[in-house]
Amino acid sequence: MSPRLKAEIWVKAHIRTCSFMNVPVFVVRRGDDTAGTVLIKINRLNNKFRVLTPTTDFETGGRQWLQATGTDWVEEEIADTYIEKQISFDCDIWVIEIEDAEGRHFLQDKVVA
């Protein structure tokens, strides 16, 4: 298994990537600086959302992202309910929200259903 960046550094790098693409991104919830899990909430600006959560690709040992709210875009209430449920299990979670009408996430890792 490859070493991981601290959560805060990873979040700052992803914010920089989105900003470079001129796409608004916000830290909605700050988690643990070192080991907090990061959830990505994608806002298509038309009341359609998706939440991505990191998981391990057991074939490569690397990180991949799971479409936690399913393959279809959902309403914000459904996305927020999922996020709140995860926070109730783990108070160290980070949440970043990307506002992109095209629904891009700007991740280099694989995203799976």
Order of alpha helices (4+ residues) and beta strands (2+ residues): alpha-beta-beta-beta-beta-alpha-beta-beta
